[in-house]
Each structure stands twice: as structure tokens, then as C-alpha cells.
Amino acid sequence: MNGNNQTSTASSPPDQLSVTDPPASSVGTESTPASIEIASKIKDAILVGRIPLGSPITERWISEQYGVSRTTVRQVLHLLISDRYVERQPYRSASVRTLNERDLRENLDARLLLEVAAARSCAEAGPQELQRLQDAISGYSSTLDTEDSIAAISAHNEFHTALVAVTGNRALTRFEGELMLDASLFIEVINVQLADTTKMRMAHVRLAGAFLAGDAALAEHLVREHLSMVTTATETFSP
């Protein structure tokens, strides 16, 4: 299953950057149902590669694509920027965040630190954290039986965030969530993971089982094995 092959329901953003768009924070940044829905659609398009990394996301494009007011457009941009799908440089339009090989390597290194720490503390995890992990692995497994790549990406992110949540440390859990969002922007990585759902399901089920059983040694071994597998799969990554 390859998200990049999905048929787009939205045209690509314009190639030219506009340097005249005012800051998105200047007016109307309070979210409305319409702005939330549009931002969600754009996020989905980014995650499956229909809108490539680095693409400009101009006010004009959003307005023309979705037929909404300038206020709603600015709310959409505010959501995309605050959720870190889009970045904005001074005197330039917003664009989809760009990530390179170093970003990927550092992302995996940081995740290894957090997830190993979580593995070592899994025996002390509380019932609420363990239930979150149980729900996360169930949700992830069920998405692999569908053709919904967006749901699979979201469930995968929640699973790894739930792994770190067993520490009971909200800051570490938040950091893992941010790292997983960044990881989602590496479209090539996601496609590798979605290509062999049987292998991915087994790897994640084993991880969850070790954490839920409180087997710290096995949990750490499986974390290292899993992230090593991801690293190997990304060795040919070229931004």
C-alpha cells in the first residue's frame, strides 16, 4: 500500500512563492470548524505525499482550492504552522516543512533514547498508561487491515507515543509525539513501513507485549531491533 499513488482530490500548490502575504498571526487565528477541516485535509495530503515537502502553501491557493474567506485561510495557516506541518520564513509565504538525511538520523537517535528509557521503566508503568498502550496496539493493528494510510500513520504515531507514555512523564511523551510527527513527513519511510504490513504488525505486537508484561530487558531489545530495522530501511533515503 503506497500513499503516494493515491488519487489527489486537491490540486498541487502553486510553484511560485508569494512574498506579499501578511503574517498568518495578524488576524483571525481562532480556529473554526471550517478551518480545522481544511487544515486536516491539507495535513493528510502532506502525509501521503500529494503535497511534497517544501511546497508553498499560499493564501491564494487555499482560498482558490477551498473557496473560503481570507479570515478562514489565515486560520488554516495558523493551524498548519502551530501543528508543525508548515513553516514560515520572514518575507516569504508558508511552505511544507523540509527534512533532510540529518534530520532523519537525529530523529531516530532521539526516539531511541526515549523509547529505551521507556522500556527500562515499563515494569513500573501505571494501569492508565498500560491501558493506553493496549488501546494503541489494538488501534494500530486494526488499521493495517484497511486501505486507509492516513489512519495507519496516525495509529502508528499514537503507538510509539504510548510506548513513551508508560514512563508517566508528560514532557517525554510530548517530545515523542513531536518526533513521530516529524517521522511522518518522511514519505519514503512511511511507504516502506506500509509495504509489509505483516512484518510491521508483528514487530509492533511484540513490542507492546514486552512492555505490557513489564519485561524491561526484552522491551529494550525489541526497541533497539525495531529502530535498527527502520534505520536500515531508510539508508537509501534521498530528500
N, C-alpha and C positions, 0 to 999 in steps of 0.2 A: 504494500500500500504506500503510495508516494504522493504526499500532499501537493507537490509541485505540479502534478499532472491534472489537478482538479480544474474544471472549467471556471473561469472567473466570472463573477456577477457584477464586477465593477471594473471600469476602465483603469488603466495604469495612470499614475500621477504624471503631470507634465514633466518633460525633461529639463526645462529651464527653471532656475530658481528666481523667485521674486525677491527683490531687496527692499521693497516698499511696504511689506506687511508690517503693521504695528505690533508691539508685543501682545501675545495672547492673554497676558495677565492684566491688560489695561482695562478691560470691560467684560462684564457678563461671564465670569468664570464659575458661577454657581451652576452645578450640574442639573440638567432636566432629564426626564425620561428619553426625550428625542436625542439629546447629545450623548447620553450613556449608550443608547442603542447603536448610534452611528460609530462611536468610538470603538465599541465591541466588534462591529463588522470590520473596521479597519485593522484592528489588532489581529483578528482571525486571518485576514488577507496577508498580513505580515508574517504570521506564524507558518503559513503553508507556502510562503514564497511567491504569492501572486503580486505582492508589492515588495520588490527586492530591497535589501539593505542599502541605505544611502539614498533612496528615492526621496525627492522633495515632496512634502505634504503641504501644499499651499492653501491659503484660504479660498482662493478662486476654485481650485479643484474640488475641495469639499463642498462648496456651495453649488457648483455645477453638477457634481455627481449625485448629491442627495437633495438638492432643491430646498435648502434651508436658509434661514436668515443669517446675517453676519454675526449676530449675538450667539446663535447656536453653533456656528462654525468655530468661534473663539472658545466656546465651552468644550467642544470636541478636542481642539488643540490642547487646551489646558489639561484635559484628562489623559491624552496620549503622552504628553510631556511628564506629567506627575507620575504616571504609571511606568515611565522609562522605556516606552516603545519608540519614542520620538525625542530628538534633541534639537535645541535651537541655539545657534551662534549669533552674536551681535550682528545686526545689519544683514541678516540672511533669513530666508524662510526656514521653517522647521523641516527636518528630514528624518527618515527612519535611521535609528542608531546603526553605526557601522562597527563591526567587531573584526579583529584580526587573529592571526595564529597565536600571538602572545596573549591576547585576551582569553582565548580558549584554554591555553595551558594554565594560566593563572586561575581561571575559573575552576578547572578540575583540581588544581592543587588546594585551593581554598575549600572546595567541597570535601576533599579527602580529610583535611584537618577536622572539619566539623562533624563529618559522619563517623570518623574513627572515634572521636570524643564521645559521640552519642552511643556508639557500640559499647564502649568501655563502661558506660553508665546505665546500660539497658536493664540490668538486674535490679536497679533501684527505681525504675520508672513507676509512676503512679497509674492508677486504673484509668483515669481520664485520658492520659497520654497514650496508653496502650489501646484504648478503645478507638482513639483517633487513627492510630496506625492500622488497626484491624479494618476499620471502615475504608481507609485509604487503599489497602491492598485489594479489598473486595471491589472497590470502585475502579481501580486500575485494571484488574483482570477482566471485569465486565466490558470495559471499553474496547479491549483488544478483540472482542467478538463482533465488533461493529466496523463500519467503514468510516466512522467519524474521527478523523485525525485530530481535529481540534479538541474533542473530548479526551482523546488519548493523551495529547500533550498536557492538557490541564490536569488530568488524573495522575500522570507521571510526575508532574511538578509537586502536586499535593503529597504523593507518596514519599518523595525524598524529604520534603519539608516535615512530614510527620515523623520520619526517622529521627531527625534532629530534635523534634519537639519532645522526644522521650527524656531529654535532659531536664525538662521543666524550665529551661532558660529561654525567656521570651526574646531576648536580644539575639541569641544564637539562632533561634527559629526564624526570626525575621531576616537575618543575614542569609540563611539557607534559601528562603523564599526568593530573595533578590537574585541570588546566584542561579537559581533554577530558571527564573525569568530570562536572565542573560543566556543561559544554555539553550533556551527555547528558540533564540534568534539564530542559532547555528543550524540553518535548514538542512545542511548535509548530514549533520549529526542526527537530527530527528529522523531523517529518511532511513539512515542505517538502522536506527532502533526500531522503526516501524516495519522494516523489511522482513524481519524474522520474529514474528510475534510469539511463536512457541518458545524460542530461546529467551526472549525478554521476559515473558511471563514466568518461566521457571526461575530465572535469576532473581526476580523481584519477590516471588513467593518464598524462595529460600531465605532471602534477606529478612523478610518480615517474620518468618518462622523463628529464626535465630533471635531476633530482637524480642519477640513476644514470649519466647521461652526463657529469656534472661540469660542466654548463653553468650557472655561477653566475648570470649575467645573466638567462637565460631562467627559471631556477628562481625567482629573486626576483620577476620579473614575474608568473609564474603564481601564486605565493603571494599576492601583493597582489591579483591579479584574483579568485582564489578566495574570499579572505576578504571582499573587497568585495561579491561576489555573495551570500555568506552574510549580510552586514550588510544589504544591500538586502532580502533575503527576510525579515528579522526586523523591518523598520521598523514593521510593524503589530502587533508583539508587545504583548500586554497581559497582565500577570501576574494 
